[in-house]
Amino acid sequence: MQVARAQQPIAAAAVTLVVCASCIAAFLPPLNKYTTASVPLVILAGLGIAVSAILHLIFVGMAAKRLGRSPALWVVITLCGFPIVSIIGLILFEWFSDAENQSPA
């Protein structure tokens, strides 16, 4: 039952991670010349990174709390290894939630 309550924050954390990655991609070499040529694009991408990263940490904390784990610990772990730890953590959340949903009750 706890896993079903955590599905929504896990999905939201995944979406915010994708948004953050796409805003970071705006500063990588293929798109860098277009992004840095426009001040509004730089500001928009920077705000996108800041807001999506903060929301990602909030949603990870919500998911951890709904799963009965320590939210502060999971947020610190996510922050220390961002974004690789976030990707691995979301995959493990989904893997264990699928395994728990398929187990006979």
Buried (B, 14 or more C-beta within 10 A) or exposed (E): EEBEEBBEBBBBBBBBBEBBBBBBEBBEEEBEEEBEEEEEBBEBBBEBBEBBBEBBBBBBBBBBBBBEBEBEEBBEBBBEEBBEBBBEBBEEBBEEBEEEEEEEE
